[in-house]
Amino acid sequence: MQAEMLRPALLLLLAAALTGSSKLCPHHCLCYDSSNLVDCRARGLTHVPRTMPHGTWLLDLGGNNLSELQSHSFSGLWSLRILVLSESGIQSLEPQAFSSLAFLEKLDLSHNELHRLPPDFSHSLASLRELHLDRNDLETLEFLSLEGLENLEKLDLSHNRIRIVEPGAFRGLSRLRHLFLQGNQLRVLREGTLAMLQSLEVLLLGQNNISKIDTEVFTSLHSLSLLGLEGNGLEHLKFKTFLNLHTPGTHLQLAGNPWDCDCDLHRVFSKILSVRHLHIDDYKNITCHQPWQLAGASLAWVDSQLCVAETATVLVITVTVLVTVIAAIVMAERNRKKNQGKTWSEAEGSDPQ
């Protein structure tokens, strides 16, 4: 009888609890695991919901129409560890958009329309370990935008329109291990661009427009195990550029460049191949672009012939010059003797009888 009387009260309490939790969960979103995981993906949202469970540690807002992230968009979400904002049409970030996310560890802003990062972008993201900014419209990496990401280990900036990396743009990323910059519009790798990245293990720079690499640009990368430079505009290389990689072992990817195959290029690649800690993974796929006689030919196939032809040409020129010099000396000597003999004859003919 007592149990019968308690049952309505228990049902009432349960209903109240469910009602309370539903108020915390945003409209049209799904909340799981006591509201710790909030799924708001592809719900047609135009702004970040104001009501959110305070204990949320994973929030998926991808596939919406957010356009702009406003200041303090995520206020009160101190427990948030993973934030997904991919494919949400985000074009700009207001200052302090992430100001309350001091414990955030992963942020996905990929597949949006960002043209730039505000200077204070990283000021509240000191705990961030993984940042995805790939497939946006970024053109410049500014000096201050990333400096607060002191614990970042993975940074994906691939497939943007990045042409300029301001000096010191990566200076605060001392723990960075993976940096993806492939599919951008970089033309030159300048000395100091990659300074302070002592922990970097993977650097992907393929499919850019890189045609020049400063000799000292890789000097500080003591942990680099993979360097991707395939599909750029490289015609020549300096051996010292890669000799400055003081690592236990680095794998290089260099195919797909318009190599100008001459004896100097052959010497550079021969030296790189002879260095124990350097490994060219795609050497057999490296092909010549110039001269036109070798266009499309594998460097591995023609490299031994490049210097033979050049050596033969040098020998021919040397022999020709030597023969010319010797002939000139012989002719000069003959003329000297001839003139000397003529002088003696004239001297004898002038003696009195």
Secondary structure, DSSP 4 states (H G I P E B T S, - for coil): -HHHHHHHHHHHHHHHHHHHHHHHSPTT-EEETTTTEEE-TTS--SS--S---TT--EEE-TTS---EEPTTTTTT-TT--EEE-TTS---EE-TTTTTT-TT--EEE--SS------TTTTTT-TT--EEE--SS---EE-TTTTTT-TT--EEE--SS---EE-TTTTTT-TT--EEE--SS---EE-TTTTTT-TT--EEE--SS---EE-TTTTTT-TT--EEE-TTS------HHHHHT--SS-EEEE--SS-EE-SHHHHHHHHHHHHSTTEEETTGGG-BEEESGGGTT-BHHHHHHHHHHHHHHHHHHHHHHHHHHHHHHHHHHHHHHHHHHHHHHHHHHHTS--
